Amino acid sequence: MTYLAKSARVAGVTLIAGLLIASAYFTSLPQTALLALGMIAGIAFLTASFGFATAWRDLVTGRSTRLFRAQLLMIGAASLVMAPLIALSPDLNGFVRPVGVSLLVGAFIFGVGAQIANGCSSGSLFHLGQGRIQSIAVLLAFGLGTMLAIRDYDDWLEAPIFFAESLTRSFGPWLGTGLLLAGLVALFAIAGRNPLGWFKDPKSRPVLIAALVLAAVNLGILLVSGRPWSTAQGFALIGTQLDTAQGWEWDLDFSAFWSSDLMASRLENPWFMDSFLMPNLGVIAGAIGAGLLSGKFHPGAIKVLPLAGALLGGVLMGYGATIAFGCNIGALFSGIASGSVHGWIWLLPALAGSWVGVKLRPAFGYPNASENTTFFKAAATS
């Protein structure tokens, strides 16, 4: 082992251990637990290259459904415990959001942004562990997008809302969870010719393990904070604080986004005490630490076209996630695991946006993915 490799490993361990110690000293035990859970997620994301945007790109181009099935497994494993737990416990709050124009438009915009930025919100966090410098641009632009969306939030709330439905509220905690899991199992079976063989395939093993780890992380965040995992909410806080720090004329007292007691209290407390933001910081730290330990941290050159895609894609994702009541983590993953129908509906326009984003990728310096099969043909061969 070279001196440089040894130094990188020492730096990785020091980063993770140092941040945990600092958090325990300056914040609180729950905040440190959220940071640690985020670190576990970051390590899982990086180790298995578990990305949402890549899975959607493979799905809409008909190349493979392998990563998409890993997402279904992750959501199912989390839902098995989280959905009935949220329904039965008055102290736990799930993400049950309405389905309306804002969700459909926002999820579509998010899907486009995830492809041209070459990574979704969680993907951009863990890509820092690979040394992908342009991810910094994505994260900054994501914060800008949330800031712009919060300014327009009241207008989007006036757009038509079709319904708000929770399976566990409508059918009870057990039947509702059963219906939820049945839907995921059916979709998993459709997405592959040999569903059980997927579990035995060595190629599936890393993402299978990562899926279960991420499901456990979401459950842990729920038990510690009282709410499921959400990455977009952390960006919303940073974006708003940067907005108000500039002294721009904007009265937050009249903002519907920050109108609840919970949301208002987030603005009053220091950023390091925010339960939504701390897991995001953990994902970054865990991914960078794991990247240094595994030798995957390799900063590359910054190219103009991908950087432009990162900036535009980040803004689109931040704006879309805010008006759609969440991103791939908060709406899709945590929404479905909360029993909410909006998580299922969110996926459809997000995939449509991903298809459009794939078409736009060559303009931002990414090779065009081949589209030689349909979803069902890909499912038959995956």
N, C-alpha and C positions, 0 to 999 in steps of 0.2 A: 504494500500500500504506500502510495506516495505521500510526501509531506502535505501537499495540497489537499488530498483526499482526507487525511487525518484531521487537518484543520477544519475542513468543511463539516466533518462529523462532530467535532467538538463544538463548532458554532451552532449546529442544529440542536444538540442537546442543551446547550447553554440558553438558546433562544426560548425553547419550550419551558425549561425549568425556571428560567429567570422571570418570564412573564407570569407563570403560575404563582411564584413567590411574591412578585410585586402586586398581583391582583389580590392575593390573600391578605396582604398588608394594607393596601390602600382602599380596597372596596369592601367586599363582604363574602361570606362563604357561598351564598347562592350565586353571586356574580362570578366567583371563581369556578364554581361547578359548571356554569354556562360556558365560560371560556374553555374549560377542559373538554366539554362535550363538543364544542366547535372544533377544537384541535383534533379530536378523534375523527370527526367528520372530514376535516381537511386531509388527514392521513389516509383515510379510506378513499376519498375522491382521487387523490394523487396516485396511490399505490395501484388502484384498479383502472385508472383513467376513466372514471365513471362520470360521463358527461351527458347532460340532457340534450344539448343542441346537436351533438353528434348522433345520438340515438334518433332524434327526429329527422335529421338529414338522411340517415340510412333508411328510415321508414318511408319518407315521402318520395325518395328516389327509387325505392324498390330494391335496394341492395341487400338489406338484411334487417331482421327484426330482433336480433340477439340482444342488443342493448335496450331496446324498448321493452322486451320481456323482463329484463332485469329491473326496470323501473316499476313494472306491474308487480313484480315480486316484492319490491321494497314497500310499495304502497299497501299491498295486501298484508304483509307482515306487521306493519305499523297499525293498520286499521283493525286487525284482529283484536288488539288490546285497547287501542286508543278510542275507537268509536264507542264501544259500550262504556268505557271508563268515563268519557266526557258526558255521555248521556245520563249516567247514574250519579255522578259526583257534582254537587252544587258549587264546589270550589274550583272546578276546572271549566274553562271556557274554550269551546272550539271555534273554528272559523266557518261560520255559516253565513254566506253572503248572497245577495240577490242576483238573479240572472236578468240582465237587461242590455241595452245598447252599449253602455259603457264597458261592460265586461267583454262583449263580443269584439268591439273595436280595440279595446286595450290589449286583449290576448293576441289578436291578429298582429297589431303593431309590435308586440313583444316578440312574436315568432319571427317577424322580419328582422328585427334588431339582433336577435340571438344568432342568426346565420351570418349576417354581414360583419358582426363583431367577432365571429368565430368562437362563440362561447356565451352561455346564458349568465344569469347573475351569480349563481353558485360556481359555475365553471370559471368565470373570470376571477373569482376569489382564489380558487385552488390553482389556477394556471400560474399564479405568482410563484408557486412552489417549483415550477419548471423554469423559472427565470424569464417568463414571457413579459417583457417590459411593457408591451402595449396594453396589457391588462390593467395597468395603472390608469391609462387613458379611458378604458372602458368604465372603470369604477368611478372616476371623476365625472365622466359624462353621464353615468347612471344617476349620480347625485343631482346633476343639473336637470336631468329629465324629470326626476321626482319633484324638484322645486317648481318647475314649470307646470307640472300636472296639478300640484296642490293649489297653485294659483287659479287653475281652471276647474278645480274639483266641484265647486258649487254648481257650475253650469252643467257638468256631467251628471250630477245627481238629479237634475231636472229632465234628463233624457228618459224615455220610456223604460219601465221595469216590468218584466213579464211575471216573474214569480220568485219566491225564496223558499226553498224546500230542504228539509233534513230528513233523511231516511230513518234515522234513529228516533226522531221526534214523531214522525208520522206513523211508523210501524212498530215503535218500541225498540229498546236497546238491542234485544237479541235478534228479533226478526229483521230489523233494519240492518244490523251488522251482517246477518246471513245473506240478505239481498245484495249488499255491497260486495261481499266476498264472492258471491256467485257471479256477479258481473265481471269482476276482475279475473276469475278463473276462466270464464267463457272467452274473454278477450285474449287471455294468455293462450288458450287452446287454439283460437283462430290464428294467432300470430306465429304458429309453428306446426310443422307436420307431425313432429314427435315431441309433444310437450315434456314427457318424462325423460326422454333422452337428453333434453337440454340440460337437466341437472347433472347428468353423468358425463357430459362433454367437458374435458379438461379446459377448453377455451372459455367455458362459462364460469369456471370456478372462481376466478378473481372478482368478477362483477357480482356473482352470487353472494360471496362473502361480504363484499362492500354493501350490497343491497340490505342485507340483514343488519350490518353495523349501523347504517344510516337510519334504518327503521328504529333501532334501539336508541340512537341519538335523538330522534324526534320525540320518542316516548320520554326520554330523560329530560328534555327541555320542557315538555308538558308538565311533568311532575315537579320540576324545580320552579318554573315561572308561573304555572297555572294556565299557560297558553301554548299551542303548538309552535313549531319552528316557522319563522318568517324572515327572509333576508331583505325583502324590499322595505320593510318598516325601518330597518336600521339605516338604510340610505335616505329615507324620508326625513329622519331626524337630522342627519348631517346636512342634507340639502337645505332644510328650513333654517338651521342655525347659521349656515353660511349666508343665506338670503337676508336674515335679519341683521347679521353682523355688518352687512354692507350699508345699513341705514336706509334701504329702499322703503318707499312708502307702501306698507302692507300691514293692515291691522289683523293680527292673528285671532283676536277675539271674535271676528266675524267669519272665520274659516271653519267650514263644516268638518274638514279633515281633523282639526285639532279641537273640536268642540266638546268631546267627552272628557270626563274627569281623568280617566286613564291617560288619554293622549295629552291633555294639558299638563299633567304632572311630569310627563317625559320632557317637556320643554323647560321645566323649572329645575330639574335635576341635572347634575353633571353628566356628560356623555358617557363616562365610564361606569355610570350606575344604570345605564339603560339596558333592560333585559333583552330587548330585540337586537341591539347592536353588538352585544358581547359575543354571541356565537359567531357573528361575521368575522370579528377580529380573531376568534379562535381558529376558524377555517383558514384564514390567511397564515397565521402563525404555525398551525399544524402542518399545512402544505409546504411552507418554506422549510420548516424543520425537517420534514420527511424528505424533501427534495435534496437538502444538504446531506442528510444521512445516507440516502440511497444513491447519490451521485446524479440525480435527475435534474439538478439545478444548473441550467446552462443558459445564461443570458445571451440572447442573440441580437443581431442588428435590427434596428427599427427601420421599416420600409414605409414609404409615403402612403401608398394605397391601402395596405392593411391598417395603418394608423388612422386614416380617414374613415375606414370602416368601423374601427374601434370607437371613434368619437361619435359618429352618427348612430351606430348600433347601440351604444351605451345610452344616448339620449332617448332613442326609441324604446328601449327596454325600461328605462326609468319612468318614462311617461306612461307607457302601456301598463306596466305592473301597478302603478298607482291608481289609474282609473278602472282597472280590471280587478281590484281588491286582492292583488297578490301576483306573484311570479310563479315560476315552476315549483318553488318550494312552498310558498305560502298559500297559493291557490290550488295547484294541482295536487301536490303531495299532502300538505296539511289539510286542505279543503276536503278531499275525499276521505282522509283518515278521520276527519271530524264528523263524517256522515253527510256532508253537504253535497247537494246535487250540482252546485255551481262549479265544483272542482272537475266533474266529468265534462260539463259543457265547455269549460275554459279550454280543455285540450283541443277541441275541434277547430276553433279559429286560430289557435296557436300553431297547429299543424298546417293549416292553410297559409298562415303567414310564413311558416318555415319554407313551404314550397316556393313562395314568391322570393323569399330571401336567398334560397339556393340559386334561383335564376339571376339574382343580382350579384352573387359572389364574385364572378369573374371581373366585374367592374372594380372590385377592391383587391385584386391581385390573387384571388384564390382559384384553383383549378375547378372547372365545371364538373360536377358529379354526373356520372352516367345515369341515364334513366331508361333502362332496357327492360324493366319488368313492372308489373303492378304490385300493389301491396299483397294481394293474395298469391301471386306467383312467388314473391319473395318469401312469404310465409311457408309455402310448400317446399322451399329449398333451404330454409334456415334451420 
